[in-house]
Amino acid sequence: MTKKFEYATVPLLVHATKQILDTWGEDGWELVQVVPGPNPEQLVAYLKREKA
């Protein structure tokens, strides 16, 4: 059986990155990648989790 995933794109504020990622992690999301955002104080996180 093939696993199926869902994905999320989440803006991260530099001063609250850990708190934001911990919150998503508690909901079962796994961090895939972080890339620069539209301004220097923001990053964008790509997350995934297995569909129920």
N, CA, C and O atoms as a GROMACS GRO file, in nm:
protein
  208
    1MET      N    1   0.084  -0.118   0.000
    1MET     CA    2   0.000   0.000   0.000
    1MET      C    3   0.089   0.125   0.000
    1MET      O    4   0.183   0.134   0.078
    2THR      N    5   0.059   0.219  -0.086
    2THR     CA    6   0.136   0.341  -0.098
    2THR      C    7   0.092   0.443   0.006
    2THR      O    8  -0.028   0.465   0.026
    3LYS      N    9   0.190   0.505   0.070
    3LYS     CA   10   0.157   0.611   0.166
    3LYS      C   11   0.117   0.736   0.090
    3LYS      O   12   0.172   0.765  -0.017
    4LYS      N   13   0.022   0.809   0.144
    4LYS     CA   14  -0.020   0.936   0.086
    4LYS      C   15   0.006   1.046   0.187
    4LYS      O   16  -0.014   1.029   0.307
    5PHE      N   17   0.052   1.159   0.137
    5PHE     CA   18   0.088   1.271   0.223
    5PHE      C   19   0.008   1.395   0.187
    5PHE      O   20  -0.040   1.410   0.075
    6GLU      N   21  -0.007   1.483   0.286
    6GLU     CA   22  -0.059   1.616   0.261
    6GLU      C   23   0.052   1.714   0.297
    6GLU      O   24   0.139   1.683   0.378
    7TYR      N   25   0.047   1.831   0.235
    7TYR     CA   26   0.155   1.928   0.251
    7TYR      C   27   0.100   2.062   0.295
    7TYR      O   28  -0.016   2.096   0.270
    8ALA      N   29   0.186   2.139   0.363
    8ALA     CA   30   0.149   2.273   0.406
    8ALA      C   31   0.267   2.367   0.384
    8ALA      O   32   0.383   2.327   0.399
    9THR      N   33   0.237   2.490   0.349
    9THR     CA   34   0.336   2.596   0.338
    9THR      C   35   0.305   2.697   0.448
    9THR      O   36   0.194   2.750   0.455
   10VAL      N   37   0.403   2.722   0.534
   10VAL     CA   38   0.379   2.801   0.654
   10VAL      C   39   0.479   2.916   0.664
   10VAL      O   40   0.599   2.894   0.657
   11PRO      N   41   0.430   3.040   0.680
   11PRO     CA   42   0.524   3.151   0.703
   11PRO      C   43   0.584   3.141   0.844
   11PRO      O   44   0.512   3.114   0.940
   12LEU      N   45   0.714   3.164   0.854
   12LEU     CA   46   0.782   3.161   0.984
   12LEU      C   47   0.839   3.299   1.014
   12LEU      O   48   0.906   3.359   0.931
   13LEU      N   49   0.812   3.347   1.132
   13LEU     CA   50   0.874   3.471   1.178
   13LEU      C   51   1.006   3.434   1.245
   13LEU      O   52   1.010   3.343   1.328
   14VAL      N   53   1.112   3.505   1.211
   14VAL     CA   54   1.246   3.470   1.260
   14VAL      C   55   1.251   3.462   1.412
   14VAL      O   56   1.319   3.375   1.466
   15HIS      N   57   1.181   3.551   1.481
   15HIS     CA   58   1.187   3.554   1.628
   15HIS      C   59   1.100   3.446   1.694
   15HIS      O   60   1.107   3.429   1.816
   16ALA      N   61   1.018   3.372   1.616
   16ALA     CA   62   0.930   3.270   1.676
   16ALA      C   63   0.935   3.137   1.600
   16ALA      O   64   0.840   3.059   1.605
   17THR      N   65   1.045   3.112   1.530
   17THR     CA   66   1.055   2.993   1.445
   17THR      C   67   1.032   2.864   1.522
   17THR      O   68   0.951   2.781   1.481
   18LYS      N   69   1.102   2.846   1.633
   18LYS     CA   70   1.090   2.720   1.710
   18LYS      C   71   0.948   2.700   1.760
   18LYS      O   72   0.894   2.590   1.750
   19GLN      N   73   0.888   2.804   1.814
   19GLN     CA   74   0.752   2.792   1.866
   19GLN      C   75   0.654   2.751   1.756
   19GLN      O   76   0.568   2.665   1.777
   20ILE      N   77   0.666   2.812   1.639
   20ILE     CA   78   0.576   2.780   1.527
   20ILE      C   79   0.597   2.636   1.482
   20ILE      O   80   0.500   2.562   1.463
   21LEU      N   81   0.723   2.595   1.465
   21LEU     CA   82   0.750   2.458   1.420
   21LEU      C   83   0.709   2.355   1.525
   21LEU      O   84   0.657   2.249   1.489
   22ASP      N   85   0.730   2.385   1.653
   22ASP     CA   86   0.686   2.293   1.759
   22ASP      C   87   0.534   2.273   1.756
   22ASP      O   88   0.485   2.162   1.774
   23THR      N   89   0.462   2.381   1.733
   23THR     CA   90   0.315   2.372   1.727
   23THR      C   91   0.271   2.282   1.612
   23THR      O   92   0.186   2.195   1.632
   24TRP      N   93   0.327   2.301   1.495
   24TRP     CA   94   0.292   2.216   1.380
   24TRP      C   95   0.338   2.071   1.404
   24TRP      O   96   0.267   1.977   1.368
   25GLY      N   97   0.455   2.054   1.466
   25GLY     CA   98   0.506   1.920   1.495
   25GLY      C   99   0.414   1.843   1.589
   25GLY      O  100   0.398   1.722   1.575
   26GLU      N  101   0.355   1.911   1.685
   26GLU     CA  102   0.262   1.846   1.778
   26GLU      C  103   0.138   1.793   1.705
   26GLU      O  104   0.072   1.700   1.751
   27ASP      N  105   0.108   1.853   1.590
   27ASP     CA  106  -0.007   1.808   1.510
   27ASP      C  107   0.034   1.703   1.406
   27ASP      O  108  -0.046   1.667   1.319
   28GLY      N  109   0.158   1.655   1.415
   28GLY     CA  110   0.201   1.547   1.326
   28GLY      C  111   0.271   1.590   1.199
   28GLY      O  112   0.301   1.506   1.114
   29TRP      N  113   0.298   1.720   1.184
   29TRP     CA  114   0.365   1.769   1.064
   29TRP      C  115   0.515   1.755   1.077
   29TRP      O  116   0.571   1.778   1.184
   30GLU      N  117   0.581   1.717   0.968
   30GLU     CA  118   0.726   1.701   0.962
   30GLU      C  119   0.783   1.810   0.871
   30GLU      O  120   0.732   1.834   0.761
   31LEU      N  121   0.889   1.875   0.918
   31LEU     CA  122   0.953   1.980   0.839
   31LEU      C  123   1.029   1.918   0.723
   31LEU      O  124   1.107   1.824   0.742
   32VAL      N  125   1.006   1.970   0.603
   32VAL     CA  126   1.076   1.922   0.483
   32VAL      C  127   1.186   2.020   0.444
   32VAL      O  128   1.298   1.979   0.415
   33GLN      N  129   1.153   2.150   0.443
   33GLN     CA  130   1.249   2.250   0.399
   33GLN      C  131   1.208   2.388   0.449
   33GLN      O  132   1.090   2.416   0.470
   34VAL      N  133   1.309   2.474   0.468
   34VAL     CA  134   1.285   2.614   0.500
   34VAL      C  135   1.357   2.697   0.394
   34VAL      O  136   1.475   2.673   0.365
   35VAL      N  137   1.287   2.795   0.337
   35VAL     CA  138   1.345   2.882   0.236
   35VAL      C  139   1.322   3.028   0.274
   35VAL      O  140   1.233   3.058   0.354
   36PRO      N  141   1.401   3.120   0.218
   36PRO     CA  142   1.379   3.262   0.248
   36PRO      C  143   1.240   3.307   0.206
   36PRO      O  144   1.186   3.262   0.104
   37GLY      N  145   1.183   3.397   0.284
   37GLY     CA  146   1.050   3.450   0.255
   37GLY      C  147   1.057   3.578   0.176
   37GLY      O  148   1.162   3.614   0.124
   38PRO      N  149   0.944   3.649   0.167
   38PRO     CA  150   0.937   3.770   0.088
   38PRO      C  151   1.012   3.889   0.148
   38PRO      O  152   1.038   3.988   0.079
   39ASN      N  153   1.047   3.881   0.275
   39ASN     CA  154   1.126   3.988   0.337
   39ASN      C  155   1.228   3.926   0.432
   39ASN      O  156   1.216   3.809   0.467
   40PRO      N  157   1.329   4.002   0.474
   40PRO     CA  158   1.438   3.946   0.555
   40PRO      C  159   1.398   3.890   0.691
   40PRO      O  160   1.471   3.810   0.749
   41GLU      N  161   1.282   3.931   0.743
   41GLU     CA  162   1.240   3.884   0.874
   41GLU      C  163   1.146   3.764   0.866
   41GLU      O  164   1.090   3.723   0.968
   42GLN      N  165   1.129   3.709   0.749
   42GLN     CA  166   1.035   3.599   0.733
   42GLN      C  167   1.098   3.485   0.654
   42GLN      O  168   1.173   3.507   0.560
   43LEU      N  169   1.066   3.363   0.696
   43LEU     CA  170   1.105   3.241   0.626
   43LEU      C  171   0.977   3.167   0.588
   43LEU      O  172   0.870   3.196   0.641
   44VAL      N  173   0.988   3.073   0.498
   44VAL     CA  174   0.874   2.990   0.460
   44VAL      C  175   0.912   2.845   0.484
   44VAL      O  176   1.015   2.798   0.435
   45ALA      N  177   0.829   2.774   0.558
   45ALA     CA  178   0.852   2.633   0.588
   45ALA      C  179   0.757   2.546   0.504
   45ALA      O  180   0.640   2.578   0.487
   46TYR      N  181   0.812   2.437   0.453
   46TYR     CA  182   0.732   2.337   0.382
   46TYR      C  183   0.725   2.215   0.473
   46TYR      O  184   0.828   2.162   0.516
   47LEU      N  185   0.602   2.171   0.502
   47LEU     CA  186   0.581   2.058   0.592
   47LEU      C  187   0.497   1.951   0.525
   47LEU      O  188   0.426   1.977   0.428
   48LYS      N  189   0.508   1.828   0.579
   48LYS     CA  190   0.425   1.719   0.528
   48LYS      C  191   0.384   1.630   0.644
   48LYS      O  192   0.449   1.626   0.749
   49ARG      N  193   0.274   1.558   0.622
   49ARG     CA  194   0.233   1.454   0.717
   49ARG      C  195   0.153   1.351   0.640
   49ARG      O  196   0.093   1.380   0.536
   50GLU      N  197   0.154   1.230   0.692
   50GLU     CA  198   0.081   1.122   0.627
   50GLU      C  199  -0.068   1.144   0.643
   50GLU      O  200  -0.116   1.180   0.751
   51LYS      N  201  -0.141   1.121   0.534
   51LYS     CA  202  -0.286   1.134   0.540
   51LYS      C  203  -0.345   1.021   0.624
   51LYS      O  204  -0.296   0.908   0.622
   52ALA      N  205  -0.448   1.054   0.697
   52ALA     CA  206  -0.513   0.955   0.784
   52ALA      C  207  -0.592   0.854   0.702
   52ALA      O  208  -0.653   0.763   0.758
   0.00000   0.00000   0.00000
